[in-house]
Amino acid sequence: MLDTILNISNLLVKIKDVDLLLEKILLEARKVTNADAGSIYKVEDGKLRLKYAQNDTKQKELPPGKKLIFKTFLIPIDNNTLVGYVAKNGKVLNIKDVYSLSDELPYKFNPEYDKISGYRTHSVLTIPLKDSGNKVIGVLQLINAKDKTGKIVSFSEDLMPVVNVIANSAALALEKADLFRMLILRMIKLAELRDPEETGAHVNRVGAYSAEIYELWAKSKGIHEDEIEKNKDILRIAAMLHDVGKVAISDKILKKRGALTDEEFEIVKQHTYRGAALFYPPKFFLEEMVYKIALEHHERWDGRGYPGYVDVQTGKPLPGFEISENRAKGKKGEEISIWGRIVALADVYDALSSKRSYKDPWPEDKVLDELKRQAGHQFDPELVELFIKHKDQILHSAQEYRSS
């Protein structure tokens, strides 16, 4: 058990992205307690937001390769619900059967979710996640512990010391991941000051879509699960920085109303290599991934994109790749990194689907038709096929950012 605690603690510390960390915390806590289901909440603006829900029983009812889709929502931090009570009071609740709760208790179990899903909740363990200042920053809820025969039992008190250690490690890792994302969003805020369309919601959606597309692609290639988890974690963050190079582009151009001149559009194109230059030479894998994404997210599968093979410090074509003095040969096909190909697709999908100052959002069927039309031209056709086939799963990954 000590080895388990150490392994989980080391694993959680390595994960950088907040959303993927929360999903992993829930999964590992369920493994230790042999819980059939569970959910994890994060404190946001004085309320609890459901971030992830997992349920082995309901998952088994889905076709292979499909993920359980749940709806995110907010819950008040008060004594009316189990998670609200735990968040408000910072106390653990270990309940043998939620349907047998005394009416004298301040908290209640809401059976509506069971009615909607057709799932029967019995035992529930609800744990506060506290930061280094002893402030509750989230709540972990584990549902229906099972014994070795698969029978639903109560959560053993013998496991509580282990669960508490995992919760503490998880909270500290979450605190660091929150700080890391905040720093990333601060960098993006600089780009947003230049380009009003480059919002936090947009980059969060692009990051979420990209991570899901990568996972689907990697599994189809037989890549090891550990490698997938590591790359997915880093990609979600790196994809958010795809347009960071816009900090180097003039406000007069980025905020211009109406069509850009040819000369102005050539200047806008510079954001690709200028963003890459911020991370050159890359020393860490995250920097390398951001470098490639910033540089390549406007390349095209057919080789007609930009900036092509350029020196990121000068923007000039690399020797042997000159089409003209100031224009380089474009990268095409698998010359473009998988990271660049994925973010190109995620970015365009979100741009077409979202309202912008110059346009209304396109209808979903029109967006998908455009992706299909551009498969093999602008986009990697294999990625488009994966996107269309698993659209609901991909879009679900960014559901909390889709109203912005």
N, C-alpha and C positions, 0 to 999 in steps of 0.2 A: 504493500500500500504506500510505503514511503517512496518507493521508486515511481509509482503512479503519480503521486503529488509532485515530485520533482520534474518528471517528464512533462506534465501538464503545465506547470509553472514556466518551464523553459520554453515550451511551445507558445504560450500566450504572449510572453515577452517579445517574441520574434515577429508577431503579426503587427503590422503598422496601420492598416486601415480599420477604422472604427466599426463599420458595418460587418466586415468579415470577422473581426474579433468577437463581436457579440454572438454571431452565429456559431463560432467555434466554442465559446464559453458554454453555451447551451448544450451543444453536442457532447462535450467532454463531461459536463456535470451529469448528464443523463446516463452516460456510459458507466460512471462510477457508482451511481445509485440504481442502475438498471431500471430507469424510468421509461415508461412507454411513450410519454409525451412531455411537452414542456413549452414554456414561452419565456422571453426575456424582454424587459422593458427598460427604457432609458429616460431619465428625467430631462424634460425639455420645456423651458419657459413655465416652470411651476406645475407641470403635469407629467403624467407617465405616458410615453408613447410605446405601443407594442412594436418592437423591432423585428423579432423573429418568432415563429411558432413551428414546432416540429411534432410529428405524431406518427409513430411507426405503424400503428394499426391502420390509419387512414392512408399512409403512404403505400402500403401493400395493395390497396385497392386501385392504385393508379397503374397505367401501362409502364413498362420498363423505360427508364430514362426520363420520365416526367417528374417534376418536383411538385411538392405540395404547395399550393397557392393559398395564401391567407390575406386578409384585409387589415391594413394597419389602422389604428385608431388611438385616440387620446382618452386617458382615464384621470379623473381628479385625484389628487393626493389628499385623501380623507379617510375616515374610518368605515366607510360604507362597503368597500370591497376588500378582498384579501390582499391584493397587491397594493391598494391605496393605503391600507392600514400599516403594512410592513414598511412602505416608503415614508409614511408620516412618523411612525414610532421607532423605526430602526430595529424592530424585533423580528425574530424568526417565528414563523407559524408552521407547525407540523400537525396536520389534521388527518386522522385515520379515514374518515368518511365525511365529505363536505355536505352530504344530504342529511346528516344527523347533527348539524350544528345547533346549539341552543339558541333560542330566540333572545336570550338575555345578552348574548355577545354583541359587541358594537358592529362587527363586520358580518357580511352576508355573502353567500355564494349565489351567483346568478346562473340559473340552469338553462337560460335561453340559448347559450352557445352549444350546450349539449343537444338541445332540441333541434337546432338548425343543422348540426353536423351529424347527428345520429350516434354520437360518441358518449359513453357513460364515464364521468369522472368519479373516482372514489377517493384515493389518498392524494394529498397535495402537500408539498413542502415548498414554502415561500421564504426566500432569503434576501435580505437587503445587501446591495453592493455599495460599500462605503469607501470614499477616497482617503487620501493620507490625512485629511483634516477631520475625519470621522463624519463627513457629510454623505448622505445617501445620494448616489448618482444613478442608481438603477435597481431593478428588482429581478431576481431569477426565480422562476416558478417551475417546479418539477411535478409531474402528474403521473399517478398510477405506477408505483413501484411494483416490480414483479419478482417472484422468487425463481428458483432454478427450474421449476416446472412450468413457469409462465403464468402462475396464479397471481392475481393482484393482491398485494399486501400493503401494510403501512410502511412508511419510511423508517428504517431502523435508527434508533437514537445512537447506536454504536458508530454509525457513519457520520454523525454530526461534526465531530472534530475535523474529519477529512473534508467534508463539504465546506466548512467554515474556512479552512486553509485555502481551498480552491477559490472560494468567493473573494477572499482577501487578495489573492494573487490576480484574480480576474479584474477586480476593481482598480488595482494599481496599474495593470496593463491598459485598462480602459482609460484611465486618467492620462497616461502617456500618449495613447493613440488619439485622444481628444485634442491634446496639445499639438500633436503633429498635424492633424487635419486643420486645426485653426491656423497654423503657420502657412499651410498650403493655400488656404482660402484667403489669407492676407496677401499672398503673392498674386492670387487671381484678382483680388480687389484692385490691384494696381492696373491690371489689364482692363478691368471693368470701368475704371475711370477714363480710360481711353475709348473703349468700345462699349456702349450701353447694352449691346446685345449679349455681351460675354458675362452673363450673370452666374451667381453661385449655384442656382438651381440647374442651369444649363450644364455646367461642368460636372455637377454631381450626377446628373442623368447620363451624360456621356461616359463618365467613369463606371457607373453601375452597368450600363449596357455593354461596355467593352469587356468588363470582367466576366459577364455571363456568356457573351459570344466566345471569348477565349476558352472558357471551361468546356463548352460544347465542342469546339474545334479540337481541343487537346484530347478530350476523351475519344473522339472519333479517330485520332491518330495513335491511340494506345499509350499516351504519355503517362508516366507514373503519377499516382495521386499526390504524393508529396511534392513533386515538381509543379503539378497543377496548382496546388494550394499556394505555394510560394509565389509563383508567377501571377496568379490571379490577384493576390494581395497587393503586389507592387504595381500591377497594371491599373488597378482601380485608382490608385493615387496618381500615377504617371499620366494617365489619360486626361485627368482634370487639368493638367498643365499644357494641353496641346496648343493653345493659342497665347501662351505667356509672352511670346515675342511681340505681341501687339503693344506692349509698353514702349516699344521703340518707334511706333508709327504715329504720325502727327494727328492731333485731335481734329484738325480741319478736314482731314480725309476720312477718318473713322466715323466722325459724327456728321458727315455731310448728308444732307437730304437730297435724294435723287440719285441718278446714275453717275458713276465715276467715269472720268475720262480714261483713255488708255494709259496715259502717263500715271494717273493716280492709282489705277489698278496694279500697275507694275510695282509701285511703292508698297501697296498692301501685301503683295506677294512676298515682300522681304521679311514678313513676320515669321516665316517658316525657318529660314536659316538664322535669323537674329535670335529667335527663341532657342534654337539648338546651340548657338554660340554661348548662351548663358551656362550651359552644362558641358562645355568642351574645355579640356579633355575630360571625359567621364571617369570618375574614380570608383564609383560604386554601381551596382546593378541598377538601382533606381535611377541614378543619373544617366546611365547608358540608355535605359528605356525611355526616359523623358527626352533625351537627345534625339533618338530615332523618331519618336512620335511627333515632336515639334517640327522636325525636318521633313517628315514624309507624309503627314496626314492629308496633303493635297496632291500627292502623286496619284496617278491613275494606273489601273491594271493594263491599259493599252499603251502606256508610255507617253501619254499626251498631257500629263500633269506638270506640276512644278514643285520645288525649284530644280529638280534633277540633280545631277552630279556636280555639286558646287563646293567651293571652299567656304565653310560656314563663317570664317572670319571676314571675308571680303565679298562673298556672294558671287565671285567670278567662277566660270566653269573650270573644273579640274582638267589638267592636261589630258588630251585625247578624247574629251567629251564635249568639245566646243561645237555648237551649231552655228553660233555667231559670236562676236566678241563678248556680248553680255547675256547670251542664252546658252544653257547647258542641255545636253541630252537628258530627257526624262527617264526616271527609273520605270520599269514595267514588270508585270507579273511578280514572280517571287524574288526579283531584285529588291522589291520593297519588303521591309521586314514585316513579319506577321503582326507586330504591334501597330505599325503604320497602317496596314491594310484594315485591321479591325477598327481602329479609331476613325479612319476615313468613313467607314460605313455608319458607325454609331453617331458621328458628328452630323452627317448629312441627314440621317433619319430624324434626329432631334430638331435640326434646323427647319426641315420641311413640316414637321408635326407641330411646331410651336408658333405662337403669335409673335411677330416681330413688328417693329415700328413701320416697316415698309410693306407688310403683308399679313393676311390672316392665316391661321394654320390650315394646312391642306387636309382634306378628308383622308381618313386612314386608308381607304381603298386606292386612292390616287397616289399616296405615298408609296404603298407597296408595289403598285404598278410601275412607278418610277424606279424603284430598286431593282425590280425584275428586268426592266428595259435596259438598265445600266450594268447588269451583270455581264462580266466579260469585257466591258468597256471601261467604266469608271471604277467598278468594284470587283473584287475577287469573287467569281461566281459561286465557289464553294461556300463562302461566308454568307452570301445572299441567300443561298438555299437553306443554310442552317438558321438564319434569322427568320425567314418566312415560316419554316417548320416549327420553330420554338418561340414564336413571337410573344405569346402570352407569358411564358416564363421569363424572357428577357425584359419585357416591359414591367413585369411585376417587381423586378429587382430595384426599380427606381420609383415605386408608387408614391412614396411620400414627397417626392420632388416634382411630381408631374402637374401640380396645380399652379406652378410658378412660371 
